[in-house]
Amino acid sequence: MSYLSQPLDAKVLQQAAIWVQSSPVWLCTVLHTWGSSPRSPGSLLVAMQDGRQVGSLSGGCVEDHFIREIAKGRWQQPSQVIRYGDGELAPDVSLPCGGVLEILVEYLPVSEQSVFYLQQQLKAVQGYQAMRKQLRLPEACSAIVPEELTGTTAISYQHPDIEIRIAAAPRLLVAGYSPVAHYCLEFAHALGFETVLLEPRENVLATLAEQCPPNTNVINSFPAKYLEQHGCHSNTAIVALTHDPRMDDLTMMEAVNTPAFYIGAMGSTRNSAKRRERLERIGELTKDQLSRIHAPIGLAIGSKTPAEIALAILADIVRVKNLGTLSTRPLLQDTLEQQLSTGVDSGSSCMI
């Protein structure tokens, strides 16, 4: 059973590889943002001259202007960089909260080379093989080479040279279905994660077709066995949410042997302490391995319902993905105080 989840950027590259077999396409990559921007560096959009597009660069205003311009025949060079939000390219186009967006635009003609170029990037986004592409404006990409499957997408731009390291989209791997797992999968997909559910229980699998969130890749496998056989890439979060030690403990024992950026298990402080003792005594996990496990899992926001607990879990996963561990990131209050002390106008950014 598989309800395959495709991150947005994978859908962009997949569609681009289809379109470019019969029509030229424009592949856009967000290089840099200043201020608030709906899409982060590395985000993709593909468009055709007839107006069809997949992906996004902003809240919609940039895309509309871009489509109108390529319909007029603009941006025919193999590569160029354009900017939105600073009043230069399109004075009537403004980004949310006064942001500025810098975009690499690649014009790809109909050719087998263009198809191969897009397919190589698709493999990277899907987690099969990280890639590094290099180009010098206004020329086409001069090299796209495999890299070790670690880290996340990174961009270096020093005009006229651009280097983009393409890594896998973030992945949430959930060990065992539960009400909390349901909302975690749902929220994670909305946040751009590839979502994978590892579920070995036949009675649970029998009802998943009606219950499981769409866009979830459901794999009939014991989580620990799957991790032992297949592992994961470093942009993966692994969570065990069943409250069943037979599944959760074994998942944790295998998860700490992977490069996952986040590993967590659900349970109260008391039960988490008991699990830690079991993992150390029976699983022979070291203190360094145990320190990688977030338990109790999630941010302490007083969550009660399954949806609230899932919200706390995803918030913690996003925090670690974006800011690092608790020991390396400032608290929100510290950040606000630092902004005030350095004269940064916190009102210029969108904060809840």
WOZILIN-V385335 format. One record per run of one state. SS is the DSSP state (H for helix, E for strand, - for the rest). FROM is the first residue (numbers start at 1). TO is the last residue. If there is no record, write none. Layout:
<<SS | FROM | TO> <SS | FROM | TO>>
This chain:
<<- | 1 | 7> <H | 8 | 19> <- | 20 | 24> <E | 25 | 34> <- | 35 | 43> <E | 44 | 47> <- | 48 | 52> <E | 53 | 55> <- | 56 | 60> <H | 61 | 71> <- | 72 | 78> <E | 79 | 84> <- | 85 | 95> <H | 96 | 98> <- | 99 | 99> <E | 100 | 108> <- | 109 | 111> <H | 112 | 125> <- | 126 | 129> <E | 130 | 136> <- | 137 | 137> <E | 138 | 138> <- | 139 | 142> <E | 143 | 147> <- | 148 | 153> <E | 154 | 158> <- | 159 | 160> <E | 161 | 166> <- | 167 | 170> <E | 171 | 175> <- | 176 | 178> <H | 179 | 190> <- | 191 | 193> <E | 194 | 198> <- | 199 | 201> <H | 202 | 211> <- | 212 | 215> <E | 216 | 219> <- | 220 | 222> <H | 223 | 230> <- | 231 | 235> <E | 236 | 240> <- | 241 | 244> <H | 245 | 255> <- | 256 | 261> <E | 262 | 265> <- | 266 | 268> <H | 269 | 281> <- | 282 | 286> <H | 287 | 290> <- | 291 | 292> <E | 293 | 294> <- | 295 | 305> <H | 306 | 323> <- | 324 | 331> <H | 332 | 342> <- | 343 | 345> <H | 346 | 348> <- | 349 | 352>>
